[in-house]
Amino acid sequence: MNDQPEVLDCRQFQEQLPELIGTGADINLHPHVGSCALCRALLEDLEAIAEAARQLLPVADPPDDLWKQIESAIQSEEGHLD
């Protein structure tokens, strides 16, 4: 029985990358990233792109009464359809 994690080649790692990103785990700690300069550079590029995208569209909290406004608009539309 082998307790060592499976060694991934670049193709295998990159195929798993979307799932790894989705977990929210620190991908920089993945063994493949530590041993592969190509995939480490790819990950750095992806992180730079993600950061640039976050700066393009800053996140703003919606107003507290947003759902009330939506509900009111729906009810108003339903009244016009009768």
Contact map, one row per residue, 1 for C-alpha under 8 A:
1110000000000000000000000000000000000000000000000000000000000000000000000000000000
1111000000000000000000000000000000000000000000000000000000000000000000000000000000
1111100000000000000000000000000000000000000000000000000000000000000000000000000000
0111110000000000000000000000000000000000000000000000000000000000000000000000000000
0011111000000000000000000000000000000000000000000000000000000000000000000000000000
0001111100000000000000000000000000000000000000000000000000000000000000000000000000
0000111110000000000000000000000100000000000000000000000000000000000000000000000000
0000011111111000000000000000000100000000000000000000000000000000000000000000000000
0000001111111000000000000000000100000000000000000000000000000000000000000000000000
0000000111111100000000000000000100010010000000000000000000000000000000000000000000
0000000111111110000000000000000000000000000000000000000000000000000000000000000000
0000000111111111000000000000000000000000000000000000000000000000000000000000000000
0000000111111111100000000000000100000000000000000000000000000000000000000000000000
0000000001111111110000000000000000000010000000000000000000000000000000000000000000
0000000000111111110000000000000000000000000000000000000000000000000000000000000000
0000000000011111111100000000000000000000000000000000000000000000000000000000000000
0000000000001111111110000000000000000000000000000000000000000000000000000000000000
0000000000000111111111000000000000000000000000000000000000000000000000000000000000
0000000000000001111111100000000000000000000000000000000000000000000000000000000000
0000000000000001111111111010000000000000000000000000000000000000000000000000000000
0000000000000000111111111010000000000000000000000000000000000000000000000000000000
0000000000000000011111111000000000000000000000000000000000000000000000000000000000
0000000000000000001111111000000000000000000000000000000000000000000000000000000000
0000000000000000000111111100000000000000000000000000000000000000000000000000000000
0000000000000000000111111110000000000000000000000000000000000000000000000000000000
0000000000000000000000011111110000000000000000000000000000000000000000000000000000
0000000000000000000110001111110010000000000000000000000000000000000000000000000000
0000000000000000000000000111110011000001001000000000000000000000000000000000000000
0000000000000000000000000111111011000000000000000000000000000000000000000000000000
0000000000000000000000000111111111000000000000000000000000000000000000000000000000
0000000000000000000000000000111111100000000000000000000000000000000000000000000000
0000001111001000000000000000011111110010000000000000000000000000000000000000000000
0000000000000000000000000011111111111011000000000000000000000000000000000000000000
0000000000000000000000000001111111111001000000000000000000000000000000000000000000
0000000000000000000000000000001111111000000000000000000000000000000000000000000000
0000000001000000000000000000000111111111000000000000000000000000000000000000000000
0000000000000000000000000000000011111111100000000000000000000000000000000000000000
0000000000000000000000000000000000011111110000000000000000000000000000000000000000
0000000001000100000000000000000110011111111000000000000000000000000000000000000000
0000000000000000000000000001000011011111111100000000000000000000000000000000000000
0000000000000000000000000000000000001111111110000000000000000000000000000000000000
0000000000000000000000000000000000000111111111000000000000000000000000000000000000
0000000000000000000000000001000000000011111111100000000000000000000000000000000000
0000000000000000000000000000000000000001111111110000000000000000000000000000000000
0000000000000000000000000000000000000000111111111000000000000000000000000000000000
0000000000000000000000000000000000000000011111111100000000000000000000000000000000
0000000000000000000000000000000000000000001111111110000000000000000000000000000000
0000000000000000000000000000000000000000000111111111000000000000000000000000000000
0000000000000000000000000000000000000000000011111111100000000000000000000000000000
0000000000000000000000000000000000000000000001111111110000000000000000000000000000
0000000000000000000000000000000000000000000000111111111000000000000000000000000000
0000000000000000000000000000000000000000000000011111111100000000000000000000000000
0000000000000000000000000000000000000000000000001111111110000000000000000000000000
0000000000000000000000000000000000000000000000000111111111100000000000000000000000
0000000000000000000000000000000000000000000000000011111111000000000000000000000000
0000000000000000000000000000000000000000000000000001111111000000000000000000000000
0000000000000000000000000000000000000000000000000000111111100000000000000000000000
0000000000000000000000000000000000000000000000000000011111110000000000000000000000
0000000000000000000000000000000000000000000000000000010011111000000000000000000000
0000000000000000000000000000000000000000000000000000000001111100000000000000000000
0000000000000000000000000000000000000000000000000000000000111110000000000000000000
0000000000000000000000000000000000000000000000000000000000011111010000000000000000
0000000000000000000000000000000000000000000000000000000000001111110000000000000000
0000000000000000000000000000000000000000000000000000000000000111111000000000000000
0000000000000000000000000000000000000000000000000000000000000011111110000000000000
0000000000000000000000000000000000000000000000000000000000000111111111000000000000
0000000000000000000000000000000000000000000000000000000000000001111111100000000000
0000000000000000000000000000000000000000000000000000000000000000111111110000000000
0000000000000000000000000000000000000000000000000000000000000000111111111000000000
0000000000000000000000000000000000000000000000000000000000000000011111111100000000
0000000000000000000000000000000000000000000000000000000000000000001111111110000000
0000000000000000000000000000000000000000000000000000000000000000000111111111000000
0000000000000000000000000000000000000000000000000000000000000000000011111111100000
0000000000000000000000000000000000000000000000000000000000000000000001111111110000
0000000000000000000000000000000000000000000000000000000000000000000000111111111000
0000000000000000000000000000000000000000000000000000000000000000000000011111111100
0000000000000000000000000000000000000000000000000000000000000000000000001111111110
0000000000000000000000000000000000000000000000000000000000000000000000000111111111
0000000000000000000000000000000000000000000000000000000000000000000000000011111111
0000000000000000000000000000000000000000000000000000000000000000000000000001111111
0000000000000000000000000000000000000000000000000000000000000000000000000000111111
0000000000000000000000000000000000000000000000000000000000000000000000000000011111
